[in-house]
Amino acid sequence: MSILGLHPLDVAVLLGYVGVILWIGHRVGAQTSDRGEFFLAGRRLGGFYQFFLNFGTSTNADQAVAVSREIYRQGIGGMWIQYLVLFITPFYWFQTLLFRRVRLTTIGDFFTERFQSPFLGGAFAVFILFVSIIGGGAGFMVAGKTFMAVTPKAEVEWTADERGRVLAFREFRDLSDRLGSGLAPAERDRWEELNERNKLGQLDSIVSHTDPLVFYVVFALVVGVYTMLGGFRAAAITDAIQGVLIVMFSLILIPLGLAKIGGFEGLHATVPDFMFDLFGSAALSDYGWYTVLAMILANLVSIIAVTTGMQTAGSARDEMTARIGMIGGMFFKRFIMLFWALAGLLAIGLYAGDLHDPDLIWGYMTRDLLMPGAIGLMMVGILAANMSTLDATSVSYSALFIRNLYEPLRPGRSEAHYLMVGRLVIPVTLMGGILVAVLVDDLLELFRYFISIPAIFGASIWLGFVWRGLTRSAVILQVAICVMIYAVIPNLFGSMDWSRHDVRFLQMTGARTIQVEESALIGDVDAGLASRVGEPITKVREVAPAAVFFDAVARENPADPTSRLVGLGRFNAEIWVLSWFGVDFSDTPRSWLIALRFFFDALFPFILLFPLSAVTAPVAANGLDRFFAKLHTPVQPTAELDVLALEASYAEPRQFEDDKIFPTSDWEIMKPTKIDYLGFGGSWVLVGVIAALLWLMVNIR
């Protein structure tokens, strides 16, 4: 007996989990009566809740799936789509302090106060609410695709169209496996046709009972109800529970996968050597060391614009609780990510070429390796990982809307009124995420988009905290220019017929054939290419042409090799801008194209902000004095003492000059304290430990 492809035991586990989460939301909701409690949990969260709040908010199932899917597609180097955050984790030590010291509710409040501009605060709110739709879409998409993979239809239930798509995929997979040994001309033509159809999403490896749209709506309903009831405190409490479930879903596949493949020895016997390279080659991987560096820089600029940062730090009872909770939660996530990476390697060894969509890999492994009941626990873990992010971010978006858009337009309303409107915003943001999940089918596309988009405001936030010279007009102009390049043009050119067919934008790099020295696999021994597993052999691998300006270029009619080419996916406006200066990208490896895009995203806002600030009117000095006096005043143990400390700082705002690295200058960078050396330095030690564990994981045999 099964219910939509699921064992009744799995269904019972799912329903039990949903019931518990809704009950918690109801219980906490009865204690929530004002916005301070709803948006910041009364600024009373201790270390335990801060740890799990930061871990849960930053850990989403889409990240686990993104890591495993990219490793499945690219080898271990694909993990950098997410693992690049390892190298920016130490900077949270300072970011968290800034957010707690500034004593605000939202980052929109920061723009309003720092630049004395409600317009900028509102603009940031509008921007982030738009970005929230993208982030929410990723969460919905991953949960939906995982459920699709674990609820497959039996072959006898397939329609004729579904059968044709699956059989075509199997043919494509078989032909792809034989590419290295050579195909007959007719077979090569057929592979080209199927490859074009695969780019267009016309091939399927599985058929599922799960209707994505129905799943998205039910999922959003559950998250929306308990978050609307309990606010940020409900998010913190449920994140503590969900943190345990996240650990479970991250670990449960590993021992079973290793047992099936024959341990680490079997893993190395079935996965090509180059897929264990932490930094892939320019020829075979999208992730060279320079690509990873570029993505790290873009992410470092972006992290400070993530809207939950202000609220997670602001909800802590003091600075040290906020810092330890943030660093602890983040590093625990980095440790858990090692297991996501190992799951991706296991997926290569067990299922290489079996899936048309790498986003399905986590669900496919779940279905193959786990028994009834355990499948339900895995699905609960996936839901928990997504809910732990969606709940806190939904409250953050609600706070942005109320404080930076609604209240300035409709001031003087009652606390109950603002609380009611804030609750109603939550389902609206969730519905936006559903829309993105329906319209965008590629998780990697969303992740690459999400790395760079927050950098539009991230540069001005970083500079705004440390440099008095940054002006309101400079930020407005920089944001407007970057929105055009990072968001508007990529979406417009990626959707308009003329640009998708313009020959100038359909440029491709040349195809190449390279020889690779690697150890023989089991399949090589079976094919007579080697006498034993591990014997050094030379293989010929094809490097397919890469699109320069779009994510991909394909034939409109895969069966007709003379049909028009069409650009697919995101239009990379950054590369287009660079081409204005005569740069020729025809021989540029795809890894460098990706790197150039992210270097541009990270650095271009700063290139604009400094000269624009030099030629525009400065922010009023008295407002800046008050802002930086507050920023440099430590948070006190009680609200009463904190008010007194702030009043003293406001009365003498220049008392902190001697504590600055550059006294009497416009740079407000304070001299590091002993705690800063210990916290920041200790964080880098932890980075080294986790990097060593990663190296050990890919080299153990």
N, C-alpha and C positions, 0 to 999 in steps of 0.2 A: 504494500500500500504506500502511495506517495501523494503529497499535496503539492501540485505544481513542480514536481520533480524533487521535492524535499521529503525526507523521512519525517514522520510525525514527531519524533523526538527532537529533531532540529527545529521544527516549528514551535514546539513547546518552549524550548530554550529561548527562542527569539521573543515570543510573547511574554515570557516571564521577565526578561530584561526590560522590555518596553514598559511593562507595568510598574516596575521598581522606579524607573526614571521619572515617569509621570507622577508617581506618589511623592517623590522627593520635591519635584517642582511645586506640587500642591502644598506640601508642608511648609516649605520655605516662603512661598508666596503669601501665606497668612501673616508673616512677620515683616513684610516689605511694605512700607507706608510712604516713603519719600524717595526723591531722586538720588540722594547721597547713598542710601542703602541699595537702591536698584542698580545704579551705575558703578559704584565703587565699594560695595559691601561695607559701607561705613568707615572705610580706611582702617579696618581692624583685623585683616587677615594675618595670621601668624605664619611661621616658617613652613609648617606641614602643608597648609593649603597653598601657600605661595609656590612651593616646589611642584606640586601636582598641577596647579593652575598653569604655570609656565611650561611644564612638560606637556600637559594635555593641549594647551592652546597652540603650541608650536608643532605638535605631532599630529599628523593627519594621515589617514590611510592612503590618500592620493600620493603622499610622499613615498611611502613604502612601495606602492605600485610603480611610481615613477622610477625609483631606483632599480627595482627588479626588472621592469620592462626595458629600461635602457641598457642594463647589463645583458639581458637576453638578446638585445639587438646589436650591442656594440662590444660586449665584453666588460670586464671589471672597470675599465675607464668610464663607462657610462654612468657609474655611480656618482660622478662629479656633478651631475645635474642637480643633486641634492647635497652631496657630501662637502661641497665647497663651503658650506656654512661652518664647517669645523674651524676654519681659519679666521672666521670673523667672530667666533664666540667670545674670545677675551674682551672684545670691545663692548660687549654688553655690560661689563663691569662699570664703565663710565656712562653709557647710555642710560642705564637704570638709575644711577645717581641723579643725572640731569632731570629725568622724568619725575623722580620722587621730590627732588628739591623745588621744582618749579610749582608744585602744589596746584596743578590744574586737572581738569577732568578729561579733556580731549586734546589732540594735537591741533585741532582747529582753534582751541583757546590759546594755544601757543602763538599761532599766527596773529590772532586778534590782539594779544597783549604785547608781544615782542615788536611787531611792526605797527602797532596802534591802528589796525586795519580790520574792522569787521568784514570787509569785502574779502580779504585774503582768507580769513577764517571760514567764511561761507564757501569760497571757491574750493578750499581744501576739502570741506565736507562733501560738496557735490562730486568732486573728483574721486574721493575715496568711496563714496557710495556707489559710484560707477564701477570702480575697481573691485568692490566687494562682490559684485555680480560675477566677475570672472573667478575670484577665489572660491566663491560658493559653488560655482559650476564645476570646478575641479573635484570638490568633495562629493557632489552628487554623482558625477560621472564615474568615479572610482567605485563607489558603493554599488552603483547600478551595474557596472560591468562585472564586478565580482559576483554579484547575485546572478547575473546572466550566465556566467561560467559554471556556477554550481547548480543551476536548474536547467540542464539541457533537455531538449526534447529527444525522445526515442526516434530512431531512424524511420520507423513506420509512421510517425506523426508528421514527417516533413511534407511540405507542399512541393509541387513540381519545381517552382522557382527556387525554393530553399535547397532542394536536392541539386539543382543545376549549379548554384553558387558554391556549394560545398565540394562537389565533384571537380569543379574548375579549380578550386583552391588546391585540392589534392594533386591535380595534374601539374599545377604551377610549382608546388613544393617538390615533386619528383623531378621535374625538369631543372629546377634550381640546384638540387643536390648534384646533378650531373654536369653543371656548367664548367667546373674545373677540368673535367676529363674530355670536354668537347661535345657539342651537339651537332646532329645532322642539320643541313640548311633548313629543312622543313620544321624540325624541332626548334631550331633557333627562332624562326619566324613565329612559331606558336608561343614560345616563351616571351618574346617581345610583346605579343598581343596580351597575354595573361598578365605580364608585368604592368602594362598600361592600365588594364582593368583593376589590378590590385591597387595602384595609385589612386584610382577613382573610387575605391571602396566598394567594388562590385564582386568581391570574393569573400566568402565566409568559411571559417573552419568549424564553427559550431552553430547550432540553432537552439534558441532558448525559450523557455516558458515565460521568462520575466519580460514584461513590457516596461521599457525604461521610464516612460512618462508616468505610468501608474505608480511605479516604485518611487520616483522622485517626489511625487505629491504626498504619498503616505509618509515617507521619510521626513519631509519638510513639516508635515503636520505634527509629528511627534516632537521634533526639535523645537518647533515654534511654540507648542503648548507649554512645555515645562520651562522654557526660557522666558516666555511672556509672564508666567506666574511668578518665578523666583528671581529673575534678574541675575546679576553678577555673582551673588552668593550661591544661588542654585548651580550656576556654572562651575564655581569653585568646588562645591561639594560633590557634584556628579563627576567632575574631572578627577577627583581622588579615586573614585570607584573605577572610572574608565581608564585611568592610568594603569591599573592592574590588568585590565583587559587588553590594553595596548601591548603590554609586555608579553602577555599570553599569545596574542595573535602573531607577534613578531618572532616568537621562539618555537611555536608548536610544529612548524613544518620542517625545521632543520634536522632533528634526529631521524625523522622518517625518510626525508629525502636522502640523507647520507647513507642510511641503511639500504635504501633501494639502489643507489648508484654504486655502492661498494666502498664507502668511506672516501676520504680525501684522495686516496690512491686511485679509486675508480673515477673520481671527478677529474683528475688530471689525465686519465686515460681516455676520456670522452670529450673533453673540451680543448680546443686548440690552444697552443702556448700563447699566441698573441693576445688571446682574450683574458690572460692573467696579467697583462701589462697595465700597471696603475695609470700610466700616461700613455694612451694609445699613439701609434705612429700617425703622422700626417696623412699617410696613404690609406690606412685601414680604419681609422677612428675619427669621430667628430671631436674627440677630447684630447688634444695635445696639451702639454703643460702650459702653453701660452693661452689656450682656450680656457683652461681652468683658472689661470690668473686673471684673465679678463672678466670671467663670471664672478670671481671673488670680489674684484673691485666694484663691479656693478651692484652686487648684493650688499657690500659694505655701505655703499651710498644709500641703498634702498631700505635697509633694515630699520632705520630710525623713523621712516614714514609709515611703518606698519601700525595700524591704528590701535591695536590692542596693547601696544607697549606702554602707553601713558596710563592706561587703566590697570594693567597688572602691577606696574610699579606703584601707582597711586593708591591701590587698595591695600598695600602693605602697611603695617603699623609703624614702621620706621625704615630708615635708609638701609641699614645692614640686613634687615629681614628681606627687603626688596632685592638687594644685590645677591645675597646667598641663594634666595629662592630662584632667581633668574639663572645664575650661573649653574647651580645644582641641577635644575630642571633641564637646562639646555645641554649640559654635558651628559646627562643620563640619556637624553635623546640620541646624542652622537654615538654613544655606546650601543644603543639598541639598533642604530642604523647599520652596524656591522653585520647583524643577522639578516637585515634586508638585502645587503649585498651578497651574502652567501646564498640566500634563496635565489637570487638572480643567476648565480653561477650554476646552482643545481638545476635550474630551469633549462639552461643551455644543454647540460649533459643529458637531461631526461626528455626534453621535448623540443629540441632544436628543429625549427622549420614546421612545427605542427600547428601553429596558430597564425591566422591572418592578421590579428590585432594583438600586439604585445601587451596592451592594457589588460588583456584577459588573463595574463599569466598567473596572477595570484589566485584567482578563482579556479583556474584549471588545475593548479597544484593542489588546492584544497579538495577539489572533487576527487582527484586521483589518489591522494595520500591518506586522507582522513576517513574515519568511520562515522556512521550516524551518531549524533550527539556531539562529537568533536567538530563536525561540520557546522553545527549550530553555534558552538562556542566561537569558532573562527568568524562566522558571520556577525555574531555579537561584537567580537573584537573590532571588526571592520567598522561597524556602526558606531562603536564607542569612540574609535579614533577620529571619525568624522564629526561626531556630535561634540566631542571635547573642543574642537576648533570652531564649529559653527555656532555653538551657544555663546561663547565669550565674544566672538567677533560680531555676532548679531547685536549683543548688548552695546558693544562699542559703536557700531554704526547707528544704533538708536540714539546714543548719547550725542554723537556728532550732529545728527539731524535736529535734535531738540535744542542743544546749546548754541549751535552755530548757524542754524537756518530758521527753525520754527520760532524759538523764543525771541530773537531779534526782530522778527516780523510781527509777532503777536505777544508783546511783553505784558506783564502784569496779570497773567492768568494764575489760577490756583495750582498748588503743588499736585493735587489730584488730577487736574487737567493735563499737566505736562507728563505725568506718569502714565496716564491712559494713552496719550498720543505716542509716547515712547514705546509702549508695549505694542501698539498697532504697527509701528515701523518694522518690527522684527519680521513678521510674515511677508512684508513687502520685499525686504532684502532677500529672503529665502526664495521667493517666487522668481526674483531676478536670476538667482543662481540656477534655478531649473531651466530658465530660458536659455542660458549659455550652454548648459549640459545638453540640451536638445539640439542646439545649432552647431556646436563644435564637438567633433568626435575624436579629436586627438589630444590626449593628456599632455604629451610633450610640448605641443604647440602652446597650450595654456601656461605651462611652467616657464617656458622661455619668455613668453609675454609678461608674466608676472614678475620675473627677475628685474626687468628693466623699467617697467612702468612707474613703480614708486620712486625711482631715482629722479623723476621730474620734480618732486617736492623734497626728496631726501637731501639734496645738495643744500638747499636753502635752510633746512632745519639744522643740519650740522653747522653750517656757517653762522646761522642765527644764534646758536648757543655760545659761540666762541669769538665772534667778530662783531664789534659795534658798527663797523663801517658798512655792513650790508643794508641796503636801502629797500624800502617798500616797492618803489617803481622798478628796481632791478629784478626783484623777485617776480613781480607781475609779468614783466617782459620775458624773462627767462622761462617761466612756466608756460606762457603762451606759445613761445617758439618750440619748446620741447614737446608740448602736447601735440602740435602739428606734426613733428617729425616722428615721435614715438608712438602716437596713437591714431591721429586723424588720417594721415596719409597712408599708413599701413592698412588700415581698415577700408578706406575708400578705394585705393588702388587694388586691394585684394578682392573687392566685390564688383567693381565696374567692368563691364564687358570690354571696353576699348583698351584699358590698361592690362587686362589679363591676356589680351591677344596682341598687344603691341610688340613688334619684333625686338625693339630695343630692350624690353624688359624680360625677354625670353632667353637671354644669353645663358649658355651652359658651359661648364668646364669640360675639358676633353676626357674621354674615357681612357683608362690605362690598364695595362696588364703588368703585374709585378710578380717577382719571385720572392717567396718567404721561406726562410729556414726555420723549421719547427720540429718538435718531437712527434713521432707517429702516434696516431690514436688507434683505438680498437677497429674503427671502420677502415683505416688505412691498411691494417694487417689483413683484415677480411678481403680487401680489394687487391691484395698482392703487392701493395706499394712499399711494404716494409716487412721484415721478418719478425719483429717484436714491437710491443708497445714501448714508446720512449726512444726508439731509434731515430737519429737525426735524418730528416728528409727535406727535400725541396719541393714546395708546392707553388702552383701558379694560381694567383687570385686576381679576379677582375675588380677594378675600382670603377664603379659606375659614374657617369657624368653627374655633376651636381648643379642645381640651379643657382644662379648668382643673385638674382633679385627676389625670387620667390622661394618658398620652402621646397617646391617641386615643380617640374614642368612635365606635362603628359600630353598624349594625343587625345583629341576630343572623341574620336572613334577608334578604340584600340584595335579593331579588326582591319582598319584602313591605314597603312603606313604613310599615306600621303595626306591624311586629314590634318587640320590645323592644330598647332600646339596651343596649349592654354596654361597659364600660370595658376598654381594651386597654393593654398595656404596664405601665410602672412607675406605681405610685400615689405621687404627689408629696406625701409627708407634711409636708414643709416648708410648702407652700402651705396645707395643711389646718390646721396649727398657727397660721399667720398669720390664717386665717379666723376663728379663735376670738375674735380681738380686733375683730371686726366689719368687717374689710376686705372690700369687694365687688370681685370680680375679673371681673364679667360683661363689662366694657368694656376689660379689660386686654389689650393686644397680647401675642401669644405670646412675643415677644422679652423683654418685661418679666416674664412669668411665669417664664421660664428664668432671668433675671437675679436675681429675688427668691429663687429656690431656691438659687442658688449664693452669694449674699450671706449667706443664712441658714447654709449649710453652713460658710462661712469664719469667721463671727463668733460664732456661737452657742456653740461650745466655750469660747472665751475668756470670754464673758459668764458662763458657769457656773464656770470655774476660779477666777477671782479671789475671788468671795464665798465659794465653798466652801472655799478655802484659808484664808480668814480665820476660819472657825468650826470647823476640824478640826485635829487634833494635828500639829505640825510633824515633819519628818524629823529624826532624831538629828543633832546638830551635828557630832560627830566623823566620822560617815560623809560628811556634806556637805563637811567640810574636806578629807577625803582625795580625794573625787571632783573637787572644783574645783582642788585642788592639781595633780592629774594633768592636768586639762584645760588648765591654764595653763602646763604644762611642755613646751617644744618637744621634738619627737622628735629624738633624737641619731643621729649617723652609724652607730653600731654598737649591737648589743643590750646589750653590756656597759656602754657609756657611758650608755645610756638607763636602765638599772637604777640606776646611781649618781645620775643627775639626779633620778629619781623619789624615791629615798630622801631626798635633800636637801630636796625639796619637801614630802614627807610630814612631815619633822622640823620644818619651819617653814612651815605652810600659809598663814599670813597675810602672807608676804613679797610677795605680788602686789597688796596693797591699793592701793599708790600707782599701779599701772598700770591701775586701773579708772577708768571714766568717773565713777562715783559711789562714791568710796572710803567704806568702813565701812558701806555699805548692803547690802541683800540682792540687789542687782542685780550680776551678775557679767559685765558687758559691759566688755571691755577697750578701752583707747584704741587707735584704729587706728594701725598702723605705716605707714612709707613704702611697704612692699610692698603693704599693704592698699589704700592710695590708688591705687597704680598698677594693681593687679589689678582692683579693683572699678570704678574709674573707667574703665580701659581696656575693661572688659567692656561698659560702657554706650556707649562709642564704637562698639564692634562692633555693638551693638544698633542704633545709628543708621545704620550702614553697611548692615546687612541690611534695615532698614526702608526705606532709600532705594532699594535694589535692588528691593524689592517694589513700591514706588510706580512705579519706572521700568518694571517688567515689565508692569503693568496699564495704563500710559499710552502705551507705545510703539506706534506705528502704522506 
